[in-house]
């Protein structure tokens, strides 16, 4: 392999890893919710779309830099998720497993149609000076928004790990994931913990939407594609496995980037689906197994 081909390969892998970091952020929220509540949130991508449109609205109204919008989008996402769990999901009782599918699918439709009525159907973007700028690192050209997104992902996932393993709330979350009845007997209000967890999962989706906004166009149904990606990431890593979700996101981003560069960019989304199907056929428990107890 000559130097030009090696450089192209390194750059493709680097871009794939940075993109995969965003996928990891999206998948981590979905995996966290499943690990604690055993619920798959089919509206996950629609909450990401909310983060994108909050960023768009703040930029147009106040010229607020897109990345500062995370200070607004994350709390709104958390509050929205908390309320949805308390008002809707908590009332499903013994029907939570199947009822949550219908409930979150319905929520997704409500969100996408509300965004359609509010912002219209046309794709919209944010024009910032650094949107198309790159920086050279070791002979590799990398997009500045992708680098910022990668750093934002590291910060968010690092903060989540600190919460889970260094705080009393984190211990309560892990106890609820492992044995809800045992946690209740120890004085943990599992209903409140589940609402907090769903809020955190939605907040992670909203943060991902903020980080994606300088890179993409926002439109009401943009979340559908990212719900699929989040599901692929969680299956690759093992449902409920947070470290696995991170690795799964990086793997998905790298596969898409390599496929787009060496085969065709027109089928970028298909490469991840092929990997998803192969994992289901060869290792249905995921690359790292179903370790919901390791939340």
C-alpha positions as CSV (number, residue, x, y, z in Angstrom):
1,X,0.0,0.0,0.0
2,X,1.5,3.3,-1.1
3,X,1.5,6.4,1.2
4,X,-1.4,8.1,-0.6
5,X,-3.6,5.0,-0.1
6,X,-2.5,4.6,3.5
7,X,-3.3,8.3,4.2
8,X,-6.7,7.9,2.6
9,X,-7.4,4.8,4.7
10,X,-6.4,6.5,7.9
11,X,-8.5,9.5,7.1
12,X,-11.5,7.4,6.2
13,X,-11.2,5.4,9.5
14,X,-10.7,8.6,11.5
15,X,-13.9,10.2,10.0
16,X,-15.7,6.9,10.6
17,X,-14.7,6.8,14.3
18,X,-15.8,10.5,14.8
19,X,-19.1,9.8,13.2
20,X,-19.3,6.5,15.2
21,X,-18.9,8.6,18.3
22,X,-22.1,10.3,17.6
23,X,-23.8,7.0,16.9
24,X,-22.4,5.8,20.3
25,X,-24.0,8.8,22.0
26,X,-27.4,8.0,20.4
27,X,-27.1,4.3,21.1
28,X,-26.0,4.9,24.7
29,X,-29.2,6.6,25.6
30,X,-31.3,3.8,24.0
31,X,-29.2,1.2,25.7
32,X,-29.5,2.9,29.1
33,X,-33.3,2.9,28.9
34,X,-33.4,-0.7,27.9
35,X,-30.9,-1.8,30.6
36,X,-33.0,-0.3,33.4
37,X,-36.6,-0.4,32.1
38,X,-36.4,-3.2,29.5
39,X,-38.1,-0.8,27.1
40,X,-37.1,0.0,23.5
41,X,-37.8,3.6,22.8
42,X,-39.0,3.7,19.2
43,X,-39.3,7.5,19.4
44,X,-35.6,7.9,20.2
45,X,-34.6,9.5,16.9
46,X,-37.6,11.9,17.1
47,X,-36.1,13.2,20.4
48,X,-32.9,13.7,18.5
49,X,-34.9,15.8,15.9
50,X,-36.2,17.9,18.8
51,X,-32.6,18.7,19.8
52,X,-31.9,19.7,16.2
53,X,-34.9,22.0,15.9
54,X,-34.2,23.6,19.3
55,X,-30.7,24.4,18.0
56,X,-32.2,25.8,14.8
57,X,-34.8,27.9,16.6
58,X,-32.2,29.4,19.1
59,X,-29.8,30.2,16.3
60,X,-32.5,32.0,14.3
61,X,-34.0,33.9,17.3
62,X,-30.8,34.8,19.2
63,X,-27.9,33.9,16.8
64,X,-26.8,31.5,19.5
65,X,-23.9,29.3,18.5
66,X,-25.2,25.8,17.8
67,X,-23.1,24.1,20.4
68,X,-24.2,26.4,23.2
69,X,-27.8,25.2,22.5
70,X,-26.9,22.0,24.4
71,X,-27.4,24.0,27.6
72,X,-31.0,24.4,26.6
73,X,-31.7,21.2,24.7
74,X,-30.3,18.8,27.3
75,X,-32.5,20.0,30.2
76,X,-35.6,20.2,27.9
77,X,-34.9,16.6,26.7
78,X,-34.5,15.4,30.3
79,X,-37.7,17.1,31.4
80,X,-39.6,15.8,28.5
81,X,-38.4,12.2,29.0
82,X,-39.1,12.4,32.7
83,X,-42.7,13.6,32.2
84,X,-43.4,11.1,29.4
85,X,-42.3,8.2,31.7
86,X,-44.3,9.5,34.6
87,X,-47.5,10.3,32.6
88,X,-47.5,7.6,30.0
89,X,-45.1,4.7,30.4
90,X,-45.5,4.3,34.2
91,X,-49.3,3.7,33.7
92,X,-48.7,0.7,31.4
93,X,-48.0,-1.6,34.4
94,X,-47.7,-5.3,33.4
95,X,-48.2,-4.3,29.7
96,X,-45.0,-2.2,29.7
97,X,-43.1,-4.5,27.3
98,X,-45.6,-4.5,24.4
99,X,-47.4,-1.3,25.4
100,X,-44.2,0.8,25.3
101,X,-43.7,-0.1,21.7
102,X,-47.1,1.3,20.7
103,X,-46.7,4.3,23.1
104,X,-43.3,5.3,21.8
105,X,-44.3,4.7,18.2
106,X,-47.2,7.0,18.8
107,X,-45.0,9.6,20.5
108,X,-42.7,9.5,17.5
109,X,-45.6,10.3,15.1
110,X,-46.8,13.1,17.4
111,X,-43.3,14.7,17.6
112,X,-42.6,14.5,13.8
113,X,-46.0,15.9,12.9
114,X,-45.7,18.7,15.5
115,X,-42.3,19.6,14.0
116,X,-43.9,19.5,10.5
117,X,-46.6,21.9,11.5
118,X,-44.2,24.2,13.4
119,X,-41.2,24.4,11.0
120,X,-42.5,23.1,7.7
121,X,-41.4,20.2,5.6
122,X,-38.4,21.8,3.9
123,X,-34.9,20.7,5.0
124,X,-33.3,23.6,7.0
125,X,-29.7,24.1,8.1
126,X,-27.5,26.6,10.1
127,X,-24.9,28.6,8.3
128,X,-21.9,29.0,10.6
129,X,-18.4,29.8,9.5
130,X,-16.8,26.6,10.7
131,X,-19.4,24.2,9.2
132,X,-17.2,23.3,6.3
133,X,-13.8,24.0,7.8
134,X,-11.2,21.3,8.4
135,X,-8.1,20.9,10.4
136,X,-5.0,18.9,9.6
137,X,-3.8,16.4,12.2
138,X,-0.8,14.2,11.2
139,X,-1.5,14.6,7.5
140,X,-5.2,13.8,7.9
141,X,-7.9,16.4,7.1
142,X,-10.7,16.2,9.7
143,X,-14.0,18.2,9.8
144,X,-14.0,20.7,12.7
145,X,-17.7,20.0,13.5
146,X,-17.0,16.3,13.6
147,X,-14.1,16.8,16.0
148,X,-16.3,19.0,18.3
149,X,-19.0,16.3,18.1
150,X,-16.4,13.7,19.1
151,X,-15.3,15.7,22.1
152,X,-18.9,16.4,23.1
153,X,-19.6,12.6,22.9
154,X,-16.6,11.9,25.1
155,X,-17.8,14.5,27.6
156,X,-21.4,13.2,27.7
157,X,-20.4,9.5,28.1
158,X,-17.7,10.4,30.6
159,X,-20.3,12.3,32.6
160,X,-22.7,9.4,32.5
161,X,-20.1,7.0,33.7
162,X,-19.2,9.3,36.6
163,X,-22.9,9.5,37.5
164,X,-23.4,5.7,37.4
165,X,-20.3,4.7,39.3
166,X,-19.4,7.6,41.5
167,X,-22.8,8.9,42.9
168,X,-25.6,7.6,45.1
169,X,-28.0,8.2,42.2
170,X,-25.8,6.0,40.0
171,X,-25.9,3.2,42.6
172,X,-29.7,3.5,42.7
173,X,-29.8,3.3,38.9
174,X,-27.6,0.2,38.8
175,X,-29.6,-1.4,41.6
176,X,-32.8,-0.8,39.8
177,X,-31.4,-2.4,36.6
178,X,-30.2,-5.5,38.5
179,X,-33.1,-6.2,40.8
180,X,-36.0,-3.7,41.0
181,X,-37.6,-5.5,43.9
182,X,-34.4,-5.7,45.9
183,X,-33.8,-2.0,45.2
184,X,-37.3,-1.2,46.5
185,X,-36.6,-3.2,49.7
186,X,-33.5,-1.1,50.2
187,X,-35.6,2.1,50.0
188,X,-35.0,3.0,46.4
189,X,-38.0,4.6,44.6
190,X,-37.7,2.7,41.4
191,X,-40.5,4.6,39.7
192,X,-38.6,7.8,40.2
193,X,-35.3,6.1,39.0
194,X,-37.0,4.9,35.9
195,X,-38.3,8.4,35.1
196,X,-34.8,9.8,35.6
197,X,-33.3,7.1,33.4
198,X,-35.8,7.8,30.6
199,X,-35.1,11.5,31.0
200,X,-31.3,10.8,30.7
201,X,-31.9,8.7,27.5
202,X,-33.9,11.5,25.9
203,X,-31.4,14.1,27.0
204,X,-28.6,12.1,25.2
205,X,-30.7,12.0,22.0
206,X,-31.2,15.8,22.2
207,X,-27.5,16.4,22.8
208,X,-26.7,14.2,19.7
209,X,-29.2,16.4,17.7
210,X,-27.4,19.5,18.8
211,X,-24.0,18.1,17.8
212,X,-25.4,17.0,14.4
213,X,-27.0,20.3,13.5
214,X,-23.9,22.0,12.1
215,X,-23.3,18.9,9.9
216,X,-26.8,18.1,8.6
217,X,-30.1,19.5,7.4
218,X,-33.0,19.3,9.9
219,X,-36.4,18.1,8.7
220,X,-39.4,16.7,10.7
221,X,-38.7,13.0,9.9
222,X,-34.9,13.1,10.2
223,X,-35.2,11.1,13.4
224,X,-36.4,7.9,11.7
225,X,-33.0,7.1,10.3
226,X,-31.3,7.7,13.6
227,X,-33.8,5.4,15.5
228,X,-32.7,2.7,13.2
229,X,-29.0,3.5,13.8
230,X,-29.5,3.6,17.6
231,X,-31.2,0.2,17.4
232,X,-28.3,-1.2,15.3
233,X,-25.8,0.2,17.7
234,X,-27.5,-1.4,20.7
235,X,-27.8,-4.8,19.0
236,X,-24.2,-4.7,17.9
237,X,-23.0,-4.0,21.4
238,X,-25.6,-6.2,23.2
239,X,-28.9,-4.8,24.5
240,X,-28.4,-2.9,27.8
241,X,-24.6,-3.0,27.5
242,X,-23.4,0.6,27.8
243,X,-19.7,-0.1,26.9
244,X,-20.9,-2.3,24.1
245,X,-23.1,0.6,22.8
246,X,-20.0,2.8,22.6
247,X,-18.0,0.2,20.7
248,X,-21.0,-0.6,18.5
249,X,-21.3,3.0,17.5
250,X,-17.7,3.2,16.6
251,X,-17.9,0.0,14.6
252,X,-21.0,1.2,12.7
253,X,-19.4,4.6,11.9
254,X,-16.2,2.9,10.6
255,X,-18.1,0.4,8.5
256,X,-20.2,3.1,6.9
257,X,-17.2,5.3,6.3
258,X,-15.1,2.5,4.7
259,X,-18.0,1.3,2.6
260,X,-18.8,4.8,1.4
261,X,-15.2,5.4,0.4
262,X,-14.3,2.0,-1.2
263,X,-17.6,0.9,-2.6
264,X,-20.3,3.7,-3.0
265,X,-21.6,6.5,-0.8
266,X,-25.1,5.9,-2.2
267,X,-25.4,2.8,0.0
268,X,-23.9,4.2,3.2
269,X,-26.9,3.2,5.3
270,X,-27.0,-0.3,3.8
271,X,-23.5,-1.2,5.1
272,X,-24.6,-0.9,8.7
273,X,-27.7,-2.9,8.0
274,X,-25.6,-5.7,6.5
275,X,-23.4,-5.7,9.6
276,X,-26.6,-5.7,11.8
277,X,-28.0,-8.8,10.0
278,X,-24.6,-10.6,10.2
279,X,-24.5,-10.1,14.0
280,X,-28.1,-11.3,14.3
281,X,-27.3,-14.4,12.4
282,X,-23.9,-15.2,13.9
283,X,-24.1,-13.7,17.4
284,X,-27.7,-12.7,18.2
285,X,-26.7,-11.7,21.8
286,X,-24.5,-9.0,20.3
287,X,-20.8,-8.6,20.1
288,X,-20.5,-8.2,23.9
289,X,-23.6,-10.1,25.1
290,X,-26.8,-9.0,26.7
291,X,-25.3,-7.6,29.9
292,X,-28.2,-5.5,31.3
293,X,-26.8,-6.1,34.8
294,X,-23.7,-4.1,33.9
295,X,-25.5,-0.8,33.5
